[in-house]
């Protein structure tokens, strides 16, 4: 404290971390040295404000090329700054601090990196410097100027070139375009070159139809999907066009100049004339040589505007002058050549002109013909070549023409005309000579009796006719007209006067009618001539073709009757009927009569032929083997009734022909059969018909037969497999090691079987058989390999004379894991053949898979096996006379399980069991073939056989005095199943077995009788023998 000023100095230490701007309150007690101290001066409140210094951080910024006053965003923490300052300036620009901000301006023309430092200050102090890192972007190239085509007219196909100048190199990708306006149409000049330079070239090819007479317009630069970037900077260019060159003089003109030629001269001239040539626009290069004209001088070419030209054409000789202007002889201001002009024809003539003409004149007269003249006046006409069918003479400026007498048709002559200047070319006059009407005159003619188409000589004068007609026909005959001829035929048998009228016609008209008077002569007497005829036996009213010459007869008569028939007159003909049943020669005579008399008799010789008996149908319809056939054969041509018989060949077995002609029966064979059938009528006449009968295969019967054969075969084999496949189990090991081997012989009502089985367990026990036969279970080997074979003769029908064979062989191996579990695998191979009178099926296959045997509890075992396999089977049958064969394959699956118990009571052993068997076998579709037929499809099938049964075996052991064990046994079982394809338990099965076993030290002999029966009727009795010996 300073007493003199009453000023105190107080220092406060702020705790580290106290935030900037925090208000701190404190109390300060001040005591003054006074006589009368005043406690009220002892304390005053003081408020202290504490500020932290700011913290500046590094920042970065990007600014544009040649930009100015770019604000920099600073990063300041800690205390709030009162101001900022530039600590160190940038190397390539300026940084100006104003208040709390800094603005940066790069140096003119500079791009690249730059930096400066800055600080921040408040009442708490100044921060340390922080760096601002600046990036100045490079310059983007920009267009400085655009070069355009020079002022000119540009026609179709001309190329307009443009150059765009940038202030830096540019890299181009794609196809940028320079957009133009030509007239009112938008166009685009395409980029052509210049990438990686500062000058880019564009071009546009002027197209037909483009037009702009005010100068084209350059619009904008378009990337058109491409890009343009600075080669150095990599930045997009500035597309704004600057300093574009003038285009008002760039005129686009693609129109093709047209030209028209004309003249005021008449079509025919006799001296020089003026030609006017008019172009659609001003052209250059037109000369007199550009006019296409022959034998004419072109001169005096004049024009005032290069659009309309006049020329003088001076022909050199009389002719037709063809005038035209070819294409491409001139060009317009744009350099486009002209199109071809129209064509103009002018006739230059000095001598008269003549032309062809045609006239018609009457026949037989002289006619004046006036020629066709034009051009300069003619003073004379002259015949150049005369007519072929007449004569012609000049008559002043006309001609006198006279046709030949009687000529009608076309004629012609040629002529010329002349004057003082010359003679014309020849012209032709075509003349049509028209005829006058002909004149028909009367005719008298005599016509022989009975004439046919007798020609009438007509009398026609005047011009020749084109045709004739008969206005009024004859009363006693007929006329026929052909062209200008007429023929007459009198009525049959008529003689005497007759008449008709006729006219004649040509192009000149028709004559008046004229009469033809006819006298028909009297007839001559007829002449009867001999004739011969053949008729069929038993026929009637056979018309005989008579032979009468001379005069036509009015009637005929039988002069002498036939010996073996009757001859009857019917009008002017004779019919003959032979006597019934007669065949052979016969004859009679006849005469013919008319107004001229009666002929001498003539003979009719007749041969009566035997009747022709025809059989119907001509061909038999096809038959099908095994299907009833019936076809009636009938006969005609003879006298009923008919008797039918087979005269040669053979009928298919099963068909017969009866006397009435019925071919019927059921063909038992197929093939083609040729035979002949003879039909005999009631009078003994006969006829024969050859037939070929085709008997087709009965495909459906064959298909059904083979389907039944296959299914029956598979059903039988499944049943045999059901009783033949039983791999060994744990009970098989009981005492089995003491059995050296087993040979089994079986016989039954429908089955005889021989089976052999052995295994390692059996073989290993051979030496100790006697000691092991009395034990409940042998010390079995853990590993056992066994084989099993079985041969069966079987018959599945009541006909036991037809035996089939079945063989089953197996090999397997199992392992005795412990006394309660055995597992193994087995492979079975089977072969079977079924034979009947006309069929045979033989097949072989295999089944393979695992089996197990489990001891559930003491004395109870469960055996199970599952096998999969295939079979291959050949079936053949003879049916309907043909041999058929086919092969089918099957897939099969077999499952079998048996639950068996063992109960011992002293010497009695009872083995109850329950079994379940399931087997499925599926055959695929296959084909059957024969020597004479094509393949027949047989459908596949599927069979499933399952059975569930219960049974028990009873054994009682005796020991004989000689030490041999005697064990009788009795077994019984029942089962229900589907029988292969029925419902479950639709078929019942029962079996009763009885047997005895004798066993010595190293041998075993046994026999068994089995009785089987089923509810579906199957039954069998079997005998089985077993013999074992150690080895």
NORRA-V938725 format. One record per residue. RES is the residue in one small letter. SS is DSSP state (@ for helix, = for strand, . for the rest). PHI is phi in whole degrees, 0 to 359 (* if undefined). Layout:
RES;SS;PHI + RES;SS;PHI
This chain:
x;.;* + x;=;255 + x;.;299 + x;.;291 + x;.;248 + x;.;55 + x;=;257 + x;.;247 + x;.;247 + x;.;233 + x;.;250 + x;.;250 + x;.;264 + x;.;278 + x;.;297 + x;.;304 + x;.;91 + x;.;290 + x;.;294 + x;.;297 + x;.;88 + x;=;288 + x;=;270 + x;=;251 + x;=;252 + x;=;218 + x;=;243 + x;=;237 + x;=;261 + x;.;237 + x;.;248 + x;.;258 + x;.;272 + x;.;234 + x;.;296 + x;.;238 + x;.;302 + x;.;247 + x;@;300 + x;@;293 + x;@;265 + x;.;279 + x;=;213 + x;=;228 + x;=;279 + x;=;238 + x;=;254 + x;=;248 + x;=;260 + x;=;253 + x;.;243 + x;.;268 + x;.;288 + x;=;290 + x;=;239 + x;=;267 + x;=;242 + x;.;295 + x;=;220 + x;=;222 + x;=;207 + x;=;241 + x;=;233 + x;.;279 + x;.;297 + x;.;61 + x;.;280 + x;.;222 + x;.;56 + x;=;282 + x;=;294 + x;=;257 + x;.;278 + x;.;271 + x;=;233 + x;=;234 + x;=;239 + x;=;76 + x;.;290 + x;.;289 + x;.;285 + x;.;268 + x;=;200 + x;=;235 + x;=;213 + x;=;277 + x;=;278 + x;=;226 + x;.;285 + x;.;286 + x;.;278 + x;.;234 + x;=;174 + x;=;232 + x;=;235 + x;=;239 + x;=;268 + x;=;224 + x;.;65 + x;.;258 + x;=;227 + x;=;229 + x;=;246 + x;=;241 + x;=;233 + x;=;288 + x;.;296 + x;.;302 + x;.;80 + x;.;264 + x;.;218 + x;=;134 + x;=;276 + x;=;202 + x;=;197 + x;=;205 + x;=;243 + x;=;218 + x;=;229 + x;=;235 + x;=;227 + x;=;216 + x;.;296 + x;.;276 + x;=;136 + x;=;243 + x;.;287 + x;.;290 + x;.;294 + x;=;237 + x;=;261 + x;=;254 + x;=;264 + x;=;249 + x;=;241 + x;=;264 + x;.;295 + x;.;293 + x;.;288 + x;.;275 + x;.;300 + x;=;225 + x;=;285 + x;=;262 + x;=;196 + x;=;229 + x;=;277 + x;.;240 + x;.;299 + x;.;289 + x;.;297 + x;=;184 + x;=;268 + x;=;241 + x;.;263 + x;.;300 + x;.;92 + x;.;291 + x;=;251 + x;=;264 + x;=;255 + x;=;229 + x;=;231 + x;=;260 + x;=;263 + x;=;259 + x;=;271 + x;=;204 + x;=;297 + x;=;234 + x;=;256 + x;=;248 + x;=;233 + x;.;75 + x;.;225 + x;.;300 + x;=;228 + x;=;256 + x;=;278 + x;=;236 + x;=;233 + x;=;243 + x;.;68 + x;.;250 + x;=;255 + x;=;274 + x;=;226 + x;=;223 + x;=;275 + x;=;269 + x;=;293 + x;=;241 + x;=;191 + x;.;117 + x;.;302 + x;.;73 + x;=;233 + x;=;270 + x;=;241 + x;=;252 + x;=;257 + x;=;228 + x;=;214 + x;=;223 + x;=;265 + x;.;297 + x;.;258 + x;.;305 + x;.;97 + x;.;293 + x;=;204 + x;=;204 + x;.;267 + x;.;253 + x;.;98 + x;.;288 + x;=;236 + x;=;267 + x;=;262 + x;=;220 + x;=;259 + x;=;242 + x;.;289 + x;.;51 + x;.;88 + x;.;261 + x;=;209 + x;=;220 + x;=;230 + x;=;296 + x;.;297 + x;.;275 + x;.;275 + x;.;76 + x;.;266 + x;=;298 + x;.;283 + x;=;276 + x;.;278 + x;.;293 + x;.;277 + x;.;234 + x;.;53 + x;=;286 + x;.;297 + x;.;291 + x;.;236 + x;.;295 + x;.;267 + x;=;272 + x;=;262 + x;=;253 + x;=;219 + x;.;248 + x;.;291 + x;.;268 + x;.;297 + x;.;251 + x;=;217 + x;=;231 + x;=;249 + x;=;206 + x;.;208 + x;.;267 + x;.;289 + x;.;291 + x;.;298 + x;=;241 + x;=;237 + x;.;235 + x;.;198 + x;.;301 + x;=;215 + x;=;264 + x;=;246 + x;=;254 + x;=;244 + x;=;240 + x;=;266 + x;.;285 + x;.;200 + x;.;295 + x;.;227 + x;=;230 + x;.;95 + x;.;278 + x;.;227 + x;@;297 + x;@;288 + x;@;275 + x;=;273 + x;=;270 + x;.;202 + x;.;251 + x;.;52 + x;=;218 + x;=;271 + x;=;252 + x;=;208 + x;=;57 + x;=;285 + x;=;220 + x;=;203 + x;.;251 + x;.;223 + x;.;61 + x;.;247 + x;=;253 + x;=;237 + x;=;237 + x;=;220 + x;=;252 + x;=;251 + x;=;242 + x;=;296 + x;.;265 + x;.;204 + x;.;302 + x;=;182 + x;=;265 + x;=;266 + x;=;260 + x;=;240 + x;=;200 + x;=;248 + x;.;291 + x;.;288 + x;.;81 + x;.;272 + x;.;228 + x;=;216 + x;.;273 + x;.;297 + x;.;271 + x;.;84 + x;.;276 + x;=;287 + x;.;281 + x;.;272 + x;.;291 + x;.;273 + x;.;289 + x;.;251 + x;=;228 + x;=;242 + x;=;231 + x;=;264 + x;=;255 + x;.;226 + x;.;241 + x;.;283 + x;=;300 + x;=;248 + x;=;237 + x;=;219 + x;.;294 + x;=;212 + x;=;221 + x;=;220 + x;=;244 + x;=;226 + x;=;284 + x;.;290 + x;.;77 + x;.;225 + x;=;264 + x;=;234 + x;=;276 + x;=;242 + x;=;262 + x;.;285 + x;=;264 + x;=;246 + x;=;204 + x;=;76 + x;.;306 + x;.;296 + x;.;270 + x;.;254 + x;=;201 + x;=;236 + x;=;221 + x;=;288 + x;=;271 + x;=;217 + x;.;282 + x;.;285 + x;.;269 + x;.;232 + x;=;176 + x;=;227 + x;=;218 + x;=;226 + x;=;283 + x;=;221 + x;.;68 + x;.;262 + x;=;232 + x;=;229 + x;=;252 + x;=;243 + x;=;233 + x;=;286 + x;.;299 + x;.;299 + x;.;79 + x;.;280 + x;.;225 + x;=;151 + x;=;252 + x;=;220 + x;=;198 + x;=;211 + x;=;241 + x;=;209 + x;=;230 + x;=;237 + x;=;218 + x;=;212 + x;.;294 + x;.;273 + x;=;155 + x;=;240 + x;.;286 + x;.;289 + x;.;293 + x;=;229 + x;=;247 + x;=;253 + x;=;263 + x;=;244 + x;=;251 + x;=;270 + x;=;263 + x;.;285 + x;.;257 + x;.;297 + x;.;286 + x;=;236 + x;=;268 + x;=;241 + x;.;295 + x;=;223 + x;=;241 + x;=;210 + x;=;254 + x;=;244 + x;.;297 + x;.;299 + x;.;72 + x;.;294 + x;.;231 + x;.;53 + x;=;286 + x;=;290 + x;=;258 + x;.;284 + x;.;276 + x;=;234 + x;=;238 + x;=;242 + x;.;80 + x;.;296 + x;.;298 + x;.;279 + x;.;266 + x;=;191 + x;=;233 + x;=;215 + x;=;243 + x;=;294 + x;=;231 + x;.;280 + x;.;287 + x;.;270 + x;.;232 + x;=;179 + x;=;227 + x;=;240 + x;=;232 + x;=;248 + x;=;220 + x;.;68 + x;.;252 + x;=;242 + x;=;228 + x;=;242 + x;=;232 + x;=;233 + x;=;291 + x;.;299 + x;.;303 + x;.;79 + x;.;269 + x;.;219 + x;=;134 + x;=;281 + x;=;202 + x;=;198 + x;=;204 + x;=;248 + x;=;218 + x;=;229 + x;=;238 + x;=;224 + x;=;220 + x;.;294 + x;.;275 + x;=;139 + x;=;239 + x;.;287 + x;.;286 + x;.;297 + x;=;232 + x;=;259 + x;=;254 + x;=;262 + x;=;241 + x;=;240 + x;=;269 + x;.;292 + x;.;288 + x;.;282 + x;.;266 + x;.;295 + x;=;288 + x;=;235 + x;=;274 + x;=;241 + x;.;295 + x;=;222 + x;=;229 + x;=;213 + x;=;241 + x;=;228 + x;=;276 + x;.;301 + x;.;67 + x;.;276 + x;.;214 + x;.;53 + x;=;281 + x;=;289 + x;=;265 + x;.;281 + x;.;281 + x;=;236 + x;=;242 + x;=;246 + x;=;73 + x;.;290 + x;.;291 + x;.;283 + x;.;268 + x;=;201 + x;=;231 + x;=;213 + x;=;274 + x;=;278 + x;=;223 + x;.;283 + x;.;287 + x;.;275 + x;.;235 + x;=;177 + x;=;230 + x;=;242 + x;=;236 + x;=;267 + x;=;233 + x;.;65 + x;.;261 + x;=;231 + x;=;233 + x;=;249 + x;=;232 + x;=;235 + x;=;288 + x;.;297 + x;.;304 + x;.;78 + x;.;274 + x;.;218 + x;=;141 + x;=;278 + x;=;202 + x;=;197 + x;=;204 + x;=;244 + x;=;216 + x;=;232 + x;=;232 + x;=;224 + x;=;214 + x;.;297 + x;.;274 + x;=;135 + x;=;244 + x;.;284 + x;.;288 + x;.;297 + x;=;235 + x;=;261 + x;=;254 + x;=;265 + x;=;239 + x;=;246 + x;=;268 + x;=;273 + x;.;299 + x;.;291 + x;.;263 + x;.;263 + x;=;253 + x;=;259 + x;=;227 + x;.;280 + x;.;288 + x;.;222 + x;.;271 + x;.;293 + x;.;294 + x;=;246 + x;=;234 + x;.;303 + x;.;84 + x;.;241 + x;=;304 + x;=;228 + x;=;210 + x;=;212 + x;=;274 + x;.;253 + x;=;241 + x;=;227 + x;=;221 + x;.;98 + x;.;246 + x;.;254 + x;.;293 + x;.;277 + x;.;248 + x;=;244 + x;=;250 + x;=;207 + x;=;280 + x;=;263 + x;=;198 + x;=;79 + x;.;228 + x;.;272 + x;.;299 + x;.;306 + x;.;102 + x;=;252 + x;=;216 + x;=;243 + x;.;266 + x;.;295 + x;.;279 + x;.;96 + x;=;272 + x;=;263 + x;=;211 + x;=;129 + x;=;241 + x;.;297 + x;.;263 + x;.;225 + x;.;250 + x;=;142 + x;=;243 + x;=;234 + x;=;255 + x;=;201 + x;=;237 + x;=;242 + x;=;249 + x;=;250 + x;=;244 + x;.;275 + x;.;294 + x;.;260 + x;.;95 + x;.;284 + x;=;222 + x;=;217 + x;=;236 + x;=;231 + x;=;272 + x;=;231 + x;=;232 + x;=;257 + x;=;266 + x;=;253 + x;=;280 + x;.;298 + x;.;266 + x;@;298 + x;@;294 + x;@;295 + x;@;296 + x;@;300 + x;@;294 + x;@;295 + x;@;288 + x;@;297 + x;@;292 + x;@;301 + x;@;297 + x;@;293 + x;@;295 + x;@;298 + x;@;293 + x;@;302 + x;@;297 + x;@;293 + x;@;299 + x;@;294 + x;@;292 + x;@;294 + x;@;297 + x;@;267 + x;@;261 + x;.;259 + x;.;206 + x;.;296 + x;.;293 + x;.;232 + x;@;298 + x;@;294 + x;@;290 + x;@;281 + x;.;289 + x;.;77 + x;@;292 + x;@;293 + x;@;265 + x;.;256 + x;.;288 + x;.;178 + x;=;223 + x;=;240 + x;=;241 + x;=;241 + x;=;240 + x;=;215 + x;.;212 + x;.;302 + x;.;243 + x;=;218 + x;=;233 + x;=;223 + x;=;232 + x;=;229 + x;=;226 + x;=;216 + x;=;207 + x;=;203 + x;@;300 + x;@;297 + x;@;291 + x;@;296 + x;@;294 + x;.;270 + x;.;300 + x;.;293 + x;.;251 + x;@;299 + x;@;297 + x;@;285 + x;@;268 + x;.;299 + x;.;272 + x;.;276 + x;.;293 + x;.;213 + x;.;283 + x;.;286 + x;.;291 + x;.;292 + x;.;298 + x;=;250 + x;=;226 + x;=;245 + x;=;223 + x;=;229 + x;=;212 + x;=;229 + x;=;208 + x;=;233 + x;=;229 + x;=;257 + x;=;222 + x;.;219 + x;.;260 + x;.;233 + x;.;290 + x;.;278 + x;.;278 + x;.;285 + x;.;259 + x;.;259 + x;=;249 + x;=;240 + x;=;219 + x;=;231 + x;=;223 + x;=;231 + x;=;217 + x;=;222 + x;=;207 + x;=;213 + x;=;219 + x;=;229 + x;=;274 + x;=;294 + x;=;202 + x;.;293 + x;.;243 + x;=;210 + x;=;229 + x;=;224 + x;=;201 + x;=;231 + x;=;217 + x;=;233 + x;=;251 + x;=;239 + x;=;231 + x;=;218 + x;=;212 + x;=;219 + x;=;247 + x;=;231 + x;.;230 + x;.;300 + x;.;230 + x;=;211 + x;=;207 + x;=;231 + x;=;227 + x;=;211 + x;=;223 + x;=;194 + x;=;214 + x;=;221 + x;=;217 + x;=;166 + x;=;268 + x;=;214 + x;=;221 + x;=;221 + x;=;236 + x;=;276 + x;=;290 + x;=;220 + x;.;301 + x;.;85 + x;=;232 + x;=;236 + x;=;236 + x;=;256 + x;=;214 + x;=;215 + x;=;222 + x;=;232 + x;=;240 + x;=;193 + x;=;223 + x;=;218 + x;=;232 + x;=;225 + x;=;247 + x;=;241 + x;=;218 + x;=;205 + x;=;251 + x;=;210 + x;.;53 + x;.;79 + x;=;226 + x;=;263 + x;=;237 + x;=;209 + x;=;197 + x;=;233 + x;=;231 + x;=;241 + x;=;228 + x;=;252 + x;=;221 + x;=;220 + x;=;233 + x;=;230 + x;=;219 + x;=;219 + x;=;220 + x;=;252 + x;=;228 + x;=;245 + x;.;230 + x;=;230 + x;=;250 + x;=;226 + x;.;57 + x;.;274 + x;=;266 + x;=;238 + x;=;243 + x;=;237 + x;=;285 + x;=;209 + x;=;228 + x;=;235 + x;=;224 + x;=;234 + x;=;220 + x;=;221 + x;=;239 + x;=;224 + x;=;238 + x;=;255 + x;.;275 + x;.;297 + x;=;211 + x;=;241 + x;=;245 + x;=;235 + x;=;224 + x;.;293 + x;.;249 + x;.;228 + x;.;279 + x;.;292 + x;=;242 + x;=;282 + x;=;244 + x;.;288 + x;.;285 + x;=;208 + x;=;222 + x;=;237 + x;=;229 + x;=;244 + x;=;222 + x;=;220 + x;=;228 + x;=;224 + x;=;231 + x;=;195 + x;=;205 + x;=;239 + x;=;243 + x;=;235 + x;=;227 + x;=;260 + x;=;237 + x;=;246 + x;.;283 + x;.;299 + x;.;276 + x;.;88 + x;.;278 + x;=;275 + x;=;244 + x;=;233 + x;=;285 + x;=;218 + x;=;221 + x;=;227 + x;=;214 + x;=;207 + x;=;227 + x;=;208 + x;=;234 + x;=;203 + x;.;255 + x;.;67 + x;.;107 + x;.;209 + x;.;264 + x;.;282 + x;.;297 + x;.;62 + x;.;282 + x;=;232 + x;=;252 + x;=;230 + x;=;218 + x;=;219 + x;=;232 + x;=;236 + x;=;216 + x;=;196 + x;=;216 + x;=;231 + x;=;251 + x;=;226 + x;.;251 + x;.;295 + x;.;225 + x;=;217 + x;=;209 + x;=;226 + x;=;213 + x;=;218 + x;=;211 + x;=;243 + x;=;236 + x;=;240 + x;=;241 + x;=;210 + x;=;222 + x;.;291 + x;.;273 + x;.;106 + x;.;284 + x;=;202 + x;=;199 + x;=;234 + x;=;233 + x;=;240 + x;=;229 + x;=;239 + x;=;232 + x;=;214 + x;=;229 + x;=;215 + x;.;289 + x;.;203
